[in-house]
């Protein structure tokens, strides 16, 4: 694996400090107290940030997109009585940057999650994963089944049978062109920082209801050094102009191998896959529950935080070990 020395974040960088301030403002809005840990990933040779929220039985939270945990803060606020271990995946969330070129994506998944669980001395736990973070959770359930108690998959869970990334994300997989397109995908103005969520199936009404601190987080995190490199190299790794990279796509036989209880929370407006597609996917997982989140996009908790939180807590209560 190539060196990531140039991708190391400087804690004194004004952009890093602005991102920390914006995120803390968002946590404070939802009255959540946090504690940060920085963990060294040996093979990747980078420092990864893990955030602990709340007390109680642990949940491992694996965010989507580039790896920022902050979009999940409204959902964290609904998971009362649980200790949330939020992994800011390599490349995002104030973890060091990540160049995904020539990286074994599945190997990185296992190393990342296993390192976190070992650090926190957690033998097994339920997992909550969003989008490509849900993809990571499914891989971990396949490769380390004894460490997974249950899975909650938010939105279309990564690159999986019968789903397809939206055209904009597929175009971001084309090296060179993606650098130009990235300028249009990332807002240069704070007041427009949430506009990208419209392409994820979220309404103007949902965006208006989000606290100002959410927009500040999106704006500041996307300005971080190496965020662009981390995002685009990941898109090049997992997507192709015509769909998902076949090497990482989760297929039918792999879904059948998952024996854990699985809850799908799937927005009816998710552009990655229809409700019919979601039910078809869930049909391959023997012990699964599929819940439609009406009028919700790819990040369904942004539209229906209370509903998603209640579904998760109810599901985990039935499947606690």
N, C-alpha and C positions, 0 to 999 in steps of 0.2 A: 504494500500500500504506500502511495506517495506521501511525502511529508506535508503536513498542514500548517507548518510554521507561519506562513504568510496569512493564515486565516484566523490567527489567535486574536481575540478581542482585547482591547486595552481598556481596563476598568475606569481610566481617567478621561477617556475620549468623551467630549461633550455630547456626542450622539448616543453613546451608551448611557450616560447620566440622564439624558432627556427621556430615554426609553424606560429606565428604571423609575423615574419620577411619574411618568404617565401610567405605568402598570400599577404602581403603588396607589395612585389616585383611584384607579378602577377597583382594586381590591378594597379600598376604604369605602368606596361607594356602596359596595355590597356587604360591608361590615365583616370582612374576612381578615383574619390574622394569618400571617405566613412566616415560614422560616426557609431560607435557601441553603442548599448544599451544593458544592462543586465537586464532581466526581471525575476521576481520570479514566478515560477509555483507553486501554493499553494498546490494542491493535490500531485503532484510529489515531492514537496519540493526540487526543484533544481533551479539553475540559468541558464537561457537560453540566448544566445547571438543572437541579431537581428542586421543586418547590413542595413543601409540606403544608397542608391546610387541614385544620380540624383535628378531632380526636375520635377514637372508636376503632372499629374493625377497618383494616386498610383496604383501599381501592387503588389499583395502579391505573393512572390516567395517561393515555397516549394520544396527543393531539395530532391533527392533520396538517395539511399544507406544508410549509417549510419547517414546522415543528414548534411554533409558538403556543404556549398554553393559555395565554391571556384571553382568546376568544371564548374559552370555556368557563370563564369566571362566573357568568350568570347562572350556569348550570351547577358549578361548585356550590353556589349559595343555596341551592335547593337540596343538596346532599347532606343534610344535617345529621349528626350522629355518626359520621364516617370520617376516617382519617384518609385524606386524599394525598397520594404520592404522585405529583404531576411531573412527568418527564418532558422537559423542553428538549426535543429531539435535536441531534447534532445539526447545526446550520441555522437553528432558530431559537427564539426564546431566551436570548442572551447567553446561550451556549456558544462555544467557539464555532467559527464557520466550518463548512464541510464541502470539499470538492468530491462529488460523487462519481467522477470519471474513474473507471477501473476499480470501483469499490464493489465488493460482493454485497448487494443490498440485504440479502437474507442473513448473511453472516453478521453484518453490522446490527441487524435487528436483534438477533439472539444475544450478541455481546452486550448491547446497550441495556436491554431489559434485565438480563441475568446479573449484570454488574450492579444495577440499581437494587434489585431484590436482595442480593448478597450484602450490599452495603447497609441496607436497612434491616437485615436479618429477618426477612420475610420468606418463609418457606413456600407458601402458596397464597394466592389472593384472587379475587375477581378482577377483571380488567374492563375498563371503559375506553373504547378507542373510536376516534373520528376519522373518516375518510382513509387516507394512506396510513394513519395511525391504527385504524381498524384492521387494515391489511397486516400491519406488524403484529397485532394481537392474534390474528388467526394463524400466522406463521409460528408464533411462539407457542400457541396451543397445540399445533401439530408436532413441533420439535421438542417441546418441554411440557408434555401434557400433565405431568404430576405437579407442576407449579401453577397451574391455572384451575381456578374453581368454577368460574363462569365468565361468559363474554357478553358485554353490551356493545353493540355496534351502531354508531351514530351516523346517519346518512349512508350513502352508498359506500361500502367498506373497501375502498381502494380499487385496484385493478383486478376485476373478478369477472367470471363468465357473464356474457350477455350484457355487459355494461360498456360504456364508452365515454372517455373524458370529453367535455365540450370542445368544440373546434379551437377556441382560443388557447386552451391548455395544450392541445395537440400541436398547434403551431409553435408554442414555446419549446417544443422538443427539437426544433430544427436549429442546429448550431449556426450562429452568425445572424440569421434572421431573427432569432429569439431576442438577441440583444437590442435590436431596434424596436421590436414589439413590446419589450419590457417597459420602455419609456411611456407607452400608452396605458399599460396595465397598472402602473404604480402612480398614484396621484402626487403631484407636487404641491398641492394645496390641502391644508388640514380639513377645510370644510367639505372637501370631496373625497376624503380618505375612505369612506364607506361605500363609495359607488361600485367598487368591485363586487360587493355582495349582491348587487342586483343580478349579476350574471350567474350567481349561485342559487337563484330562485327566491330571493327575499324581496318583499314588497317595500314600497316607500314608507308605508305605515310602520312596519317593523323597524326600519332604519331610523325613523323619527323618534321612536320610543327608546332607542338605545342611549345610554348616558354619553355625554360629551367625551368622557375619558376613554370610551371605546374607540372613538375616532382618533383621539390623540395617540392611543397605542398603535393602531394600524399605521398611522402616518409615521411615527417615530421609529417603529421597528423596521419598517421598509426602508428607512434611511440609513440603517446600520451598515458599517463597513462589512463587506463580504456577504450581505444578505442576498444581493443579486446573484453572486457566484453560487451560493448555496442553493438558491431557488432554481436557477436555470440548469445547473448541472444535475439536479435531481430530476427535473422535467425531462432532460435528455436521457436520463437513465431509465425512467419508468414508462415513458410514453413514446409513441411514434406518430407521425402525421396521420396515419390511418386508424390509430387506436392505441391499445395498450401494448407495451413490450411483451412479446410472447414468453420471454424467459422468466418474467416475474408474475405473470397472470395466474391467479388461483383458479383451478379447474374442478370439474365435477367430482373426480375421485378424491381430491384433496378435501373438498367440502364434506364428503361422506365420512372422511376419517375423523372429523371433529365430533367427539362424543360428549363434550361439555354442554351444559345448558347455555343457550344463546338467545339473547333478546335483540331483535332488529328494531330500531326506531328510524323510520323512513319517511321523509317529507314527501307530500304529494306533488310538490313543485321541484323536487330534486332533479337538476338537469343531467345528472350522470346516469340515471336509470329510472324507469317508470315503476309504479306500484306493482304492476303485473310482473315486471322483471324481478323486483324484490321478492315477491312471493315465490317465484320460480326458484330463485337462489336459496331461499329459506327451506324449500322443499327437500333439498339435498342434505340438510342438517337435521338429524333425527329428533333431537331434543331442542327444538327452536320455537320461539314465540315471535310473531311478526305483528308490529303495531304501526298503523298508519298515523302520521302526524299531519292533520289536515292543514292545508294552506301554509305549509312550511317548506323551506328550501333545504339546501345541502347541509346547513348547520341548524337542524330543526329546533334546538333549544333557544336560538335567538328569537324565533317566532313564538314558541310555546315552552318557556322555561319550567313553569310549574308542572305542566303535563309530563314533560320528559323526566323531570326529577322524581315525580310520583311513580312513574312507570319503572324507573331504575330501582328506587328504594323497595318497591313492592316485589319486583323480580328478585332482587338480592336477598330479601327477607325469606323468600321461599327456597332459596338455593344456598344459604349460608352453611358453612361447614364448621 
